[in-house]
Amino acid sequence: MHRTWRTSLVTGLSAAALIVLAAGPVRADTVRTQTTTYRGVVTDIDPAASTIVLKTEERPEPTRYTINEKTTYVDAAGNVVTREKIRNAPVTIYTTDDGVVTKVIERGPSAVERKTTTTTEHVETPD
């Protein structure tokens, strides 16, 4: 029987695959990140100190959180806002399991219900 180089290559690759499979399962490391959400009012934000201070109803003392250059600041619609805009504003912050704030969402003032009335008047004109 005459073997071609392709047959030899396929046989060699098949043998290598069997050796890898026989070595056992390959362990894959999985990194899981947990995000924690806090709601409150920003009482201070200091980029130089890499901190944002949040006052919540649950805690009597304001709490400091770490921010960095990757922290994003957006309004409720998802539009990017400045740090100054969130100062003294109600926000929701998202932190990673290592305590770094990843996102700050300005919730804006409490929603106020508005009632709008539209009146349509039909006026007939003589022909």
N, C-alpha and C positions, 0 to 999 in steps of 0.2 A: 504494500500500500504506500502510495506516494503522498507525503504531507506537503502542503503549501505553507508559505509563511503566514498566511491569514489563519489557517487552521492552528498553527502553532501559537499565534498571538492570542486567539480566542481561548485556547486551552490554558495558556499561561495566565490570562486574566481571570478565567474561571477558578483556577487553583488559588490565585491570590485572594479572590473574593471569599472563597471557602475558609481560608486561613483567618481572614479578618472576622468573619462570622463566628468561627469556632473560638475566637479569643474572648467572646462574651459581649454583653451589651455595652455600648458606649455610654458613659455617664455625661449627661448634659447638665451644666449648672444653670439654675434658673434664679434670676434676680426678681424679686417681687417688691414693688413699691406700693406702700399704702398712703393714700391721700386722706388728710384730715381736714375738715371744714370748720371754720369758726366764723361767727357773725358778731358784729359789734360796730363801734364807731372809732375811726382812726383819730387818736388824740395827738399823735406826733409821728412824723416820719423823718428819719435822719439817714440819708444815703451815705454820708461820711462815716457814720458808725454802723452802717449796714443793718439798721433796725427800723421796725415799724411798731408802734404801740397801739394796742387795741383795747378798748374798754367794752366789756360785755355786761349783760344783765346778770349772768351766772356768777361772775367773779367780782368782788368788791374792788380789788386793785387792778389797775391796767396791766396788761401782759405784753412783754416785748417778744417780738418774733424777728428772725433773721431774714433779711432780703439780700439779693445780689443782682448782678447785671442781667440775669436771665428772668427776673421777676417781671411779670407783665401786669399792666394796669389798664382795665377796660371798664366801660359803662355797661349797663344792663343789656344794651343792644349789641355789645361786642366790639364797639369802637374804642380804639386806643385813646386813653386820657393821660393827662400829666399827673405827676405825684401831687402837685399842689391842689388839683381838683378833688382828690380823695381826702384831703385833710379835713377833719371834722365832719366827714360824710359817713353815712351808714354803709358798711361794706360786708362782703363775704370774702374770706381769705382761704386759700387752699395751701396746705403745707405737705411736704413729703415726710416720710417716716424719720428723716434726720432733722426735722424742724425748720427747714428752709421754705419760705413762702414762694410758691411758684406763680400764683395768680391772685390778683386783687380785683374784685368786681364791685364797682360802685352800684349800690342798690337805689340810690336817689332818695328823694324825700318820700315819705309815706304816700301811697297812692290816694289821691283825693277823687272821690266820685263826682263827676260833673254831669249835670243834666242839661242836655241841649235840646231846645225845641225849635223845630222848623215849621214855619207857617207858609202855606202856599195860598195865594189869593188868585182866583180866576175872575177876570174882568171881561165882560162881554162888550164888544163895541158894535154899534150899528153898522150895517153894510152900506 
